[in-house]
Amino acid sequence: MSDYILNDTFAPRPSLRGGHRMTLYGWGNPRYFPRLPAPTLRYFDVDDQARVLAHCHWQARPWEHPALVLLHGLNASSDAHYMKGIATKAFARGMNVVRLNQRNCGNTERLSAGLFHSGLTHDAKVVIGELTAVDSIPAIAVAGYSLGGNLALKLAGEFADTPPAALRAVAAVSPILEISPCVRALERPGNFLYQWNFVRDLKRRLRRKDEFWPGKFDLTRLRFVRTVREFDEVYTAPHFGFNDAEDYYHRASAMRVVDRIALPALVITAEDDPFVPPEPFRDPKLTGNPHITVKISPCGGHCGFVGPRNGENDGYWAEDQIVQFVSPFLNS
């Protein structure tokens, strides 16, 4: 294992013990961030007919400070509470922060003709390149939750031992490291609420997209979609040239390349995550890589990890872990 291990472990808030309780609290509990300054809007042209929106928090002389690029989960956006939570803590530590929306997320369906998928690292690579070449940012780290965590790890694995000079570290919380088992877990009866929520939002997004790109996708098939797998089978996989949903899940999963990661990487997950099974996180491809620190907590739910409050510390443990982990690499 890596030399970068953080000694403190997660202790859940007593009222939030249990994976479902922790997960749903993270989904529904309102949070406020009075110390986070108003963002600057930034658009990145990442491909032909593809533009993404970021909410950026710049230090007074941004070119003298490192940056943390944040990637959200499925159907979330730059406004997700964990995106703002990490941003608040990183900005207070002197970092620039870029809260990036994936294609079509954050009400940006008008900006891109196509869709997005769980392994599309191209956009983050373009953003890193522009932050380096245009903004002269000296050091960059990437952190993601869930789908965004898969992207962060896959990004590092694709770069292997030749990452951009400015990219110093990555971090992932509850990453869908091996997508197919996660989709199967969603299909369990006890996870109906999560499945319903994801599918509802996927459908809404595609319908909004049709308002700006009419006829681009066949909406007549949408009413038959009941699961994430069905959506990916009908829309995501064929749009990106995958053979089917399973081919997409296999090729888009960070597990295909985690053994190649040569950057300091932090991975946080929970045994009681309702739909991200813990078994892949014990795979030698991950645990045998000396650059990766894996922290598997008995509890934490999916993207939860809410511990007791302590003074000004709001108890969102994973956010603290990310900022603590990346800081020494960004400032070295």
TAGI-V914446 format. One record per run of one state. SS is the DSSP state (a for helix, b for strand, c for the rest). FROM is the first residue (numbers start at 0). TO is the last residue. If there is no record, write none. Layout:
# TAGI-V914446
[[SS;FROM;TO] [SS;FROM;TO]]
This chain:
# TAGI-V914446
[[c;0;10] [b;11;11] [c;12;12] [a;13;15] [c;16;17] [a;18;27] [c;28;38] [b;39;46] [c;47;48] [b;49;56] [c;57;60] [a;61;63] [c;64;65] [b;66;70] [c;71;79] [a;80;91] [c;92;94] [b;95;99] [c;100;107] [a;108;110] [b;111;111] [c;112;120] [a;121;132] [c;133;138] [b;139;144] [c;145;145] [a;146;158] [c;159;165] [b;166;172] [c;173;177] [a;178;185] [c;186;187] [a;188;211] [c;212;217] [a;218;223] [c;224;226] [a;227;239] [c;240;243] [a;244;251] [c;252;252] [a;253;255] [c;256;256] [a;257;259] [c;260;262] [b;263;269] [c;270;277] [a;278;281] [c;282;282] [a;283;286] [c;287;290] [b;291;296] [c;297;304] [b;305;306] [c;307;308] [b;309;309] [c;310;311] [b;312;312] [c;313;314] [b;315;315] [a;316;329] [c;330;331]]
